[in-house]
Amino acid sequence: QHVTVDGVLSGPNPLFLNSALVIVDTDALNKDIATGFINRVDGDSLLLEANSFVCEPGMGHGFYVVNFTDKTDVYEVTESDSAIEGDFVDSDELEAGQRIDISGECDNDELLAHTIVILP
């Protein structure tokens, strides 16, 4: 299966990529995907601020509801001088201002999240 890795390679010698970890979630091929910034978190839902959204029309220009459950996987990506890592975290780590990627499925004009990735 073809895989594209987007990102910025930095370090003392950016001409060489020493390693990369790619996780291919074949189930995600059938999921709806959204990205944006968390405007607010309310219990088991959040308000996503984004330029576009897969489950139109949302709650007005640029704001969309994303629901999650205790079965939603939440990962936090962190960057350091030597690595980019992703750690499994609890949904309690979600907060306003975070940039996130979401995969899930549309339920009318809301997105039910299966996976949420908190980006650096």
C-alpha positions as CSV (number, residue, x, y, z in Angstrom):
1,Q,0.0,0.0,0.0
2,H,1.3,3.5,-0.9
3,V,2.0,5.8,2.0
4,T,2.8,9.5,2.0
5,V,4.5,11.0,5.0
6,D,4.1,14.8,5.4
7,G,6.3,16.7,7.7
8,V,9.4,18.7,8.2
9,L,12.7,17.1,8.6
10,S,15.0,19.1,10.8
11,G,18.3,18.5,12.6
12,P,22.0,19.0,12.1
13,N,22.0,17.2,8.7
14,P,18.5,17.3,7.1
15,L,19.8,15.5,4.0
16,F,19.3,12.1,5.6
17,L,16.3,10.5,7.2
18,N,17.4,8.0,9.7
19,S,14.1,6.5,10.5
20,A,10.3,7.0,10.2
21,L,7.4,5.2,11.9
22,V,4.3,4.9,9.8
23,I,1.1,3.4,11.2
24,V,-1.3,2.5,8.5
25,D,-4.9,2.2,9.8
26,T,-6.7,0.5,7.0
27,D,-10.0,1.0,8.8
28,A,-9.4,4.8,8.5
29,L,-9.8,4.6,4.8
30,N,-13.6,4.5,5.3
31,K,-13.7,7.2,8.0
32,D,-14.4,10.9,7.7
33,I,-11.5,13.1,8.7
34,A,-11.5,16.7,10.1
35,T,-8.8,19.0,11.3
36,G,-8.8,22.3,13.2
37,F,-8.5,23.9,16.6
38,I,-10.5,23.2,19.7
39,N,-12.7,26.1,20.6
40,R,-14.1,24.5,23.8
41,V,-14.6,21.1,25.4
42,D,-17.9,20.2,27.0
43,G,-17.9,16.8,28.7
44,D,-18.0,14.3,25.9
45,S,-18.0,16.8,23.0
46,L,-15.9,19.6,21.6
47,L,-16.5,22.5,19.4
48,L,-14.0,22.4,16.5
49,E,-13.0,25.6,14.7
50,A,-12.0,24.8,11.1
51,N,-12.2,26.1,7.6
52,S,-14.1,23.1,6.3
53,F,-15.8,20.1,7.8
54,V,-16.9,16.7,6.4
55,C,-20.3,16.8,8.2
56,E,-21.7,20.1,6.9
57,P,-23.3,22.4,7.8
58,G,-22.2,22.5,11.5
59,M,-23.2,25.2,13.9
60,G,-22.5,28.2,11.7
61,H,-19.5,29.5,9.9
62,G,-16.4,27.7,11.0
63,F,-17.7,25.9,14.1
64,Y,-18.5,22.2,14.2
65,V,-19.5,19.7,16.9
66,V,-17.3,16.6,17.5
67,N,-18.5,13.9,19.9
68,F,-16.3,11.4,21.6
69,T,-16.8,8.5,24.0
70,D,-14.6,6.5,26.4
71,K,-13.8,4.3,23.4
72,T,-12.3,7.2,21.4
73,D,-8.5,6.9,21.2
74,V,-6.7,10.1,22.0
75,Y,-3.0,10.6,21.2
76,E,-0.8,13.5,21.9
77,V,2.1,14.2,19.6
78,T,5.2,15.9,21.1
79,E,8.3,17.2,19.4
80,S,11.8,17.4,20.9
81,D,15.2,18.2,19.4
82,S,15.7,14.5,18.6
83,A,12.3,12.9,18.0
84,I,8.6,13.2,17.3
85,E,6.6,10.9,19.6
86,G,2.9,10.0,20.0
87,D,1.6,8.9,23.3
88,F,-1.9,7.6,24.2
89,V,-3.6,10.0,26.6
90,D,-7.0,10.3,28.2
91,S,-9.7,12.6,26.7
92,D,-9.1,14.8,29.8
93,E,-6.1,16.1,28.0
94,L,-8.3,17.9,25.4
95,E,-8.5,21.6,25.9
96,A,-9.2,24.8,24.1
97,G,-6.6,26.1,21.7
98,Q,-5.2,22.7,20.7
99,R,-4.7,21.8,17.1
100,I,-6.2,18.4,16.4
101,D,-6.8,15.8,13.7
102,I,-9.9,13.6,14.0
103,S,-11.1,10.5,12.2
104,G,-14.6,9.1,12.8
105,E,-18.0,9.0,11.1
106,C,-20.6,11.6,10.4
107,D,-23.9,11.5,12.3
108,N,-26.0,14.2,10.6
109,D,-24.0,17.4,11.0
110,E,-21.8,16.2,13.8
111,L,-18.7,14.0,13.8
112,L,-18.4,11.0,16.1
113,A,-14.7,10.7,16.8
114,H,-13.0,7.3,16.7
115,T,-9.5,8.8,17.0
116,I,-8.3,12.2,18.0
117,V,-4.7,13.3,17.6
118,I,-3.5,16.4,19.5
119,L,-0.8,18.0,17.4
120,P,2.2,20.1,18.6
